[in-house]
Amino acid sequence: MNKLDLTGKIAIVTGAGNGLGKCTALTFAEIGARVMVSDINEESAFEVKEEIERKGYPVEAIRTDVTREEDIRLMVEKTIDRFGRVDILVNCAGVSNNKPLIETTEAEWNRIFNINVKGVFLATRAILPHMIKQQSGKIVNFSSMVGKEAYANNVPYSASKFAVLGMTQGVAKEVAKHNINVNAVCPGVIMTELMDREAENMAKLEGISKDKVIQRFCEEIPLNRLQTPEDVAGVVAFLCSDLAKNMTGQGINVTGGLMLH
């Protein structure tokens, strides 16, 4: 069987300045891909670039606001100028919230949908002409287990991740004839900076400690442990490799058994 290998592939990873995006960018570089590290936080993006460079891998970085069409255009152009093509797009940039729907403002709702949904749309639309021209490509979108079953006090985020799965399925069907695979990953409970903030918010809402929130999460997971960024990055790498060439339109759970469909 072929090993997991992205040697020679050119990948863009949005939201790669920290958390899951950073881990995905590092994983890609370690298995041969040349990576464009994209993040709205320019300092974080270039810190990740420097970390990858210290390991001896080719890499570039750019500040990108995924809600701005011009930023997306520049991200794609700079990647092609630097590396000559784009083989992989990972739409990881995202934000969340934890509060009851009746306390959610219109501005908060719009921000979540602009980043989590519009950002995926803009990046995918910008990259597809290049992938169609070369008749190949891999796109992986970050959804969530709450994109399959919503949780209370997280409605805008859940709704946005449902939308990402719908977009994944629709685009997969549109571009299959061009040998382009489009899939999504649906992470469970992962202790990133984002999850740490969410646990703090949930603890405040429920009047319990953050450690108690995390313990409760673990008790609900059949494998009895939180997922790590590396767990998810490995699945993303698999979906972007030739090992997954016959998979498209899928939403793959990485939840330790917490989500089973």
C-alpha positions in Angstrom: 0.0 0.0 0.0 1.2 3.5 -0.7 2.3 5.5 2.2 0.8 8.9 3.2 2.8 11.2 1.0 2.2 14.7 -0.4 5.7 15.2 -1.9 5.6 17.9 -4.6 2.1 19.0 -3.8 1.3 22.7 -3.3 -1.2 23.5 -0.5 -2.9 26.5 0.9 -4.1 26.3 4.5 -6.3 29.1 5.8 -6.5 29.8 9.5 -3.0 28.3 9.7 -1.7 30.7 12.3 -2.7 28.6 15.2 -4.7 25.5 16.4 -5.9 23.0 13.8 -4.7 25.1 10.8 -1.2 25.4 12.2 -1.0 21.7 12.9 -2.3 20.9 9.4 0.3 23.1 7.8 3.1 21.5 9.8 1.8 18.0 9.0 1.7 18.8 5.3 5.2 20.2 5.3 6.5 17.1 7.1 5.1 14.7 4.4 6.4 16.7 1.5 3.9 19.5 0.6 4.9 23.1 0.0 2.6 25.2 2.1 1.1 28.7 1.9 0.4 29.6 5.5 -2.6 31.9 5.4 -4.1 33.7 8.5 -5.7 37.0 9.4 -3.1 37.4 12.1 0.0 38.3 10.1 2.3 37.8 13.0 1.0 34.3 13.7 1.2 33.3 10.0 4.8 34.3 9.7 5.7 32.6 13.0 4.4 29.4 11.6 6.3 30.0 8.4 9.5 30.5 10.4 8.8 27.3 12.3 8.4 25.3 9.1 11.5 26.9 7.6 13.6 25.9 10.6 12.7 22.3 9.8 14.0 22.9 6.3 10.8 22.8 4.3 9.7 25.2 1.5 6.9 27.5 2.8 5.4 30.9 2.2 3.0 33.0 4.3 0.4 35.7 3.8 -2.1 37.7 5.8 -5.6 36.9 4.6 -9.0 38.0 5.7 -11.1 35.2 4.2 -14.2 37.5 4.1 -12.5 39.8 1.6 -12.5 38.7 -2.0 -9.4 40.8 -2.8 -7.4 39.1 0.0 -8.4 35.7 -1.3 -7.4 36.6 -4.8 -4.0 37.8 -3.6 -3.5 34.6 -1.6 -4.1 32.4 -4.6 -1.9 34.6 -6.9 1.0 34.7 -4.4 0.8 30.9 -4.1 1.0 30.4 -7.8 3.7 33.0 -8.2 5.8 31.3 -5.5 5.1 27.6 -6.3 3.7 27.5 -9.8 0.4 25.8 -9.0 -2.1 24.9 -6.3 -3.0 21.2 -5.7 -4.7 21.5 -2.2 -6.9 24.0 -0.5 -7.8 23.5 3.2 -10.4 25.9 4.5 -9.7 25.9 8.2 -10.3 29.6 9.2 -13.3 29.8 11.5 -14.8 31.3 14.6 -17.3 30.3 17.2 -19.5 31.6 20.0 -21.2 30.2 23.1 -24.3 32.0 24.2 -28.0 31.5 24.0 -29.6 32.5 20.6 -31.7 35.2 22.2 -28.5 36.9 23.4 -26.8 36.6 20.0 -26.6 39.9 18.1 -27.0 40.3 14.4 -23.4 41.4 14.2 -22.2 38.2 15.9 -24.3 36.1 13.6 -23.0 37.9 10.5 -19.4 37.6 11.7 -19.7 33.8 12.2 -21.3 33.3 8.8 -18.9 35.6 7.0 -15.9 33.8 8.2 -17.1 30.2 8.4 -19.3 30.1 5.3 -18.5 33.0 3.0 -14.8 32.4 3.6 -15.1 28.9 2.3 -17.1 30.1 -0.6 -14.7 32.8 -1.7 -11.6 30.6 -1.3 -13.2 27.7 -3.1 -14.5 29.8 -5.9 -11.1 31.4 -6.4 -9.1 28.2 -6.5 -11.5 26.1 -8.7 -10.5 27.7 -12.1 -6.9 26.7 -11.5 -7.8 23.1 -10.4 -10.2 22.7 -13.3 -7.5 23.9 -15.7 -5.1 21.2 -14.4 -7.9 18.6 -14.0 -6.9 17.8 -10.5 -7.2 19.0 -7.0 -8.1 18.4 -3.4 -10.3 20.6 -1.2 -10.9 19.9 2.5 -13.3 22.1 4.5 -13.5 22.2 8.2 -17.0 21.6 9.5 -17.7 20.1 12.9 -19.6 17.4 14.7 -22.1 20.2 15.5 -22.5 20.6 11.7 -24.3 17.2 11.9 -26.1 17.6 15.2 -26.5 21.0 16.8 -25.8 21.8 20.4 -27.6 24.4 22.6 -26.0 27.8 23.1 -24.1 27.4 19.9 -26.7 27.9 17.2 -24.9 30.3 14.8 -21.7 28.1 14.8 -23.7 24.9 14.3 -25.7 26.5 11.5 -22.6 27.7 9.8 -21.0 24.2 10.0 -24.2 22.6 8.6 -23.8 25.1 5.7 -20.2 24.0 5.2 -21.2 20.4 4.8 -23.9 21.4 2.3 -21.4 23.4 0.3 -18.9 20.4 0.4 -21.5 18.0 -1.0 -22.7 20.4 -3.7 -19.2 21.5 -4.9 -18.1 17.8 -4.8 -20.8 16.9 -7.3 -20.1 19.9 -9.5 -16.4 19.3 -9.9 -16.1 15.5 -9.8 -15.8 15.4 -13.6 -12.6 17.5 -13.3 -10.9 15.0 -11.0 -11.3 17.3 -8.0 -12.1 15.8 -4.6 -14.0 17.9 -2.1 -14.4 16.6 1.4 -14.9 17.9 5.0 -13.6 16.9 8.4 -15.9 17.1 11.4 -13.8 17.4 14.6 -15.2 16.7 18.0 -13.9 18.1 21.3 -10.3 19.3 20.7 -8.3 21.3 23.3 -7.2 24.2 21.1 -7.2 27.9 22.1 -10.7 28.1 20.6 -12.0 25.2 22.6 -10.4 26.5 25.8 -12.3 29.7 25.4 -15.5 27.8 24.6 -15.0 25.7 27.8 -14.6 28.9 29.8 -17.7 30.4 28.3 -19.7 27.2 29.0 -18.4 27.1 32.5 -19.7 30.6 33.1 -23.0 29.9 31.6 -23.5 26.8 33.7 -21.8 28.1 36.9 -19.2 25.3 37.0 -15.5 25.1 36.6 -13.8 24.9 33.2 -12.1 21.6 34.4 -15.6 20.2 35.1 -16.7 21.1 31.6 -13.7 19.4 30.1 -14.2 16.3 32.3 -17.8 16.1 31.2 -16.7 16.2 27.6 -14.3 13.3 28.2 -16.9 11.2 30.0 -19.2 11.5 26.9 -16.5 10.4 24.5 -16.4 6.6 24.0 -12.6 6.7 23.6 -12.6 8.7 26.8 -10.1 11.4 25.6 -10.2 14.7 23.8 -9.0 14.7 20.2 -5.7 16.4 19.4 -4.9 18.7 16.5 -2.7 16.0 15.2 -5.6 13.5 15.2 -7.5 15.9 12.8 -4.5 16.9 10.7 -3.7 13.3 10.0 -7.2 12.8 8.5 -6.9 16.0 6.5 -3.6 14.8 5.1 -5.2 11.4 4.2 -8.1 13.1 2.4 -5.5 15.2 0.4 -3.4 12.2 -0.6 -3.8 9.7 -3.4 -5.0 7.2 -0.8 -8.3 9.0 -0.7 -8.6 9.5 -4.5 -12.1 7.8 -4.6 -13.6 9.8 -1.7 -15.5 13.0 -2.4 -18.5 14.8 -0.8 -17.8 13.2 2.6 -17.9 14.7 6.1 -15.5 12.6 8.1 -15.9 12.5 11.9 -12.9 12.8 14.1 -14.7 12.6 17.4 -13.4 9.6 19.4 -16.8 8.0 18.8 -18.9 10.9 20.1 -20.5 11.3 16.7 -21.3 8.1 14.7 -22.8 9.3 11.4 
